Amino acid sequence: MRRFSAEYLERTRQGMWSDSRAALSDLDLQNRRRVLDVGCGTGELTRVLDAETPPAATVIGVDADPDLLAVARHETGLPMCAGDASRLPFRTASADLVVCQALLINLPDPSLAVREFVRVSDDLVAAVEPDNAAVTVSSTVDAEEGLEREAREAYLRGVDTDVALGGKARELFETAGLKDVRSSRYHHEKRTTAPYSEVELRSAARKASGAGLADHREELERATSAAAYDDLRRRWREMGRSVIKRMRAGEYERLERVPFDVTVGRVPANGPAGDR
């Protein structure tokens, strides 16, 4: 499983679900009693689940990374539990909703996690997964859109998990025996405009230094070559310096749209394979 820092999760999830939560309607959150957020990271979705469920409901965040769990516990004040998505430390049918956000795309075999979600839930299973192949970027820096597309396409070829999983989670759910599988799409829009936040300023600095691209060097070189990566990084840093110049003038604007597919399925009363 690929791992991420708390800073990365803050940067990529900032503002998610603050505009609309309509895509979560199939989770029937107002009627949940015990919810597990698996692969909760720093607790972005956990907070939303807690806000949308009844006061008496229990919402628990689960993650395999103790550092992220410590941040989530501090930021949310909610109960957290260390655990692997494919071997959850919970009894069979001990929750009425098991959900994840941007977890399955980072697993080498997401079907193992889905089957485990089915074991632990006695009602609903849900996954909120991005389709990173369909991300779009517009920017007032001319070179940014093309470079983002070039880097994203190379990354998709070089990464060893399906980071464009999105709506394909439906197939995983149906294979795991879930019924009444349905999905809706949510677009996470990340807008950058003046005045710029500290997160946005740090992101620009990482562009100018090439640090953001270097986070994915292994995947990019696997898809291209060391020389091609070096050339991309050179052009990426030039673009980053242009971003900072525009920011200093208060003229930089950027819009990134990331599509997330919310897939929900119901556990049959007698279990997916007649084992309940």
C-alpha positions, 0 to 999 in steps of 0.5 A: 500500500502506498503511504502519504504524509499528513501535509500531502493529505491536507493539501489534496483534500482541503475543502472537500465536502465543504461545498456539497454533500449530496453525493453522500446521500446513498450512505443514509447517514442520518440513520447510521448507528456505528460507522467505520471510516477505513483508511481515514488518514488525518480524518477529513471524511471522518469529520464529515461522517460525524457531522452527518450522523445522529448524535448517538452514533459512533464514528471510528476512524481506522488507519494503518499509519500511526502518525496519521492516526495521531493527527486524526485523533488530535484534529477530530477528537473522535475515536481512532483505531490502528488496523489494516483494511484487509484485516480489520480488528472488528467483529463480523457485522459489528458496523452498519456502514463501512466506508473509505475515501481514496483508499482502494486506489492505493491498494495492490488488491482492493478486492481484499479490502472490499470483502473485509468491509462486507464481513464487518458491515451488516448493512452498507458498504461505501467507497469514495474513490477518485478517477485520476485519469479524468482530472482537469486543471486550468491556470493563468500560467500557460505552461501549467495545464500542459505540464500537469497533463504530461506528468499525470499521464506518465504517473498513471502509466508508472504507478502500480495500483489503479489510481483511476479506479473511480466508478470501477469500484462498482465491479468490486462491490458486485463481485464481493456479493453486495446488492443494490449497488449504485453510484454518484459523482462528486467533483472536488474543486480546488481553487487557488486565488488571491489572497493565498493561503499558507498551504497554497504558498507552500504548494507553489514553493514545491513546484518551484523546487521540483519537490512535488514532482520528486515525490513521484519520481519512481513512477515517472521514471518507470513510465519514461526514463531518467533523462525524460524525468530530468527534463520534465522536472526542469520544465516543472521548476520553470513553471513553478517560478512563474507561478510564484511570480504571478502570486507576488503580483496577486495574479495567479489563479488555478482550478483543479477538478478531481472527480470522485465516484461514491459507490454504495452497496448493501450486504444481503441479510444472509451474507454475500455467500450465504454465510450469515 
